[in-house]
Amino acid sequence: MKIGSVDLPSPFAIAPMAGMTDTAFRRLVKRHGGCGLVVTEMVSAEALARGIGRTLEYAEYTEEERPISIQIFGGDPVRMAAAAQIVEGMGADIVDVNMGCPVPKIAKHNAGCSLMREPAHAARVIAAMTKAVRIPVTVKMRAGWNDGERNAPTLAKMVEEAGAAAIAVHGRTAAQSYSGSADWDLVARIAGDLAIPVFGSGDCLEPEQIVERLASGVEGVLVGRGVLRNPWILAQAADLARGLRPRPVTLEDRGRFLLDYVELLMTERVREPRLRSVAELTELRRGKLEIAAPAFPAAARSHDRWVINKIRALGSWYTKGLDGGSNLRTAINSAQSLTELRELIGTFFLASATVA
Ligand SMILES: Cc1cc2nc3c(=O)[nH]c(=O)nc-3n(C[C@H](O)[C@H](O)[C@H](O)COP(=O)(O)O)c2cc1C
């Protein structure tokens, strides 16, 4: 399938998840196969335009992740168009607009899901962006703001007319947050109404569900929490779609994934918090810029702490449903060093494995 001129090798994608789907995680998931598109964590359009270092890190990606979509949030058409140009300049394949975030901190700035409450304004944002860039502009929305305002079908049509190349719909309202269940009938109805590709999102925790949802009429499926629990889920869905048995995943595979994630976070993420420009970020991605290892013990310690926190964040999803998962979660949350964390992972996942 295609989004604009961008070819996607599979209709299954990693949904954007702030705090979770960093470049290291996306790469590891992508290496297992079955993943047609990755989307970054959401990035503030304002901060992008001002070149604020920490924010730029959310937009980091590597070549092996392509095709890559950078998701931005904001509400001002001129600034969103400027941010789209920056995203294009960074070499992303697609720029995605967040119209689904229910978090008040975002929504109160006329961004995220609050854009759904002003569909004409939201369409102006998309029109300004599509005029400003050549790469496809896509939109991720919810079913609506609340039960009284389930206007995704209307907004979807309006953003399509404004030039959006694809949309994704998480079939819950902002008011629902993550309660209840995603309304896939609504998503399928929108897919039937639009000429552009429509992705559905919500509640795919098993590979079978992903394949079933695809059959409901959408062009693609974005999987969020299911990937955090099981990073092989997209590859397993692709197996099923080809008529094969979903590949088995052993406890050892799961342990190695976590250890690989620690290693990637240690070596491949920028370590020193400092102001960086978009140009520098682009150089870094192309391998033309090296970021030195932390020069000071304090910087190394703070990087270790950051990695530990990332593993804790993933651990809260990754351990769900595992035998002894809740004990492991508690242990991960109290580990004080990376050595301790690696040992814990080794004992839980790899103790019975034959080491190659
Ligand atoms: C921890 C977390 C962070 C999320 N962050 C974003 C985000 O930055 N942008 C976005 O469009 N959606 C975000 N979402 C929503 C997901 O992309 C997805 O639409 C939603 O979780 C429903 O899919 P799922 O049931 O497969 O998780 C987030 C979801 C979670 C759980």
The ligand as an ORCA input file, in Angstrom:
! r2SCAN-3c Opt
* xyz 0 1
  C       1.802      5.314     26.478
  C       1.045      5.808     25.282
  C       1.459      6.960     24.632
  C       0.769      7.420     23.499
  N       1.242      8.523     22.841
  C       0.653      8.901     21.674
  C       1.208      9.954     20.889
  O       2.249     10.538     21.216
  N       0.553     10.291     19.744
  C      -0.589      9.656     19.330
  O      -1.138      9.996     18.285
  N      -1.128      8.647     20.048
  C      -0.522      8.246     21.181
  N      -1.033      7.183     21.881
  C      -2.207      6.461     21.350
  C      -1.765      5.251     20.505
  O      -1.085      5.666     19.344
  C      -2.963      4.367     20.086
  O      -3.776      5.051     19.175
  C      -3.810      3.924     21.277
  O      -2.996      3.467     22.332
  C      -4.798      2.826     20.899
  O      -4.134      1.721     20.356
  P      -3.738      0.401     21.241
  O      -4.997     -0.104     21.884
  O      -3.176     -0.524     20.189
  O      -2.753      0.837     22.246
  C      -0.379      6.724     23.025
  C      -0.794      5.570     23.702
  C      -0.110      5.100     24.808
  C      -0.583      3.847     25.495
*
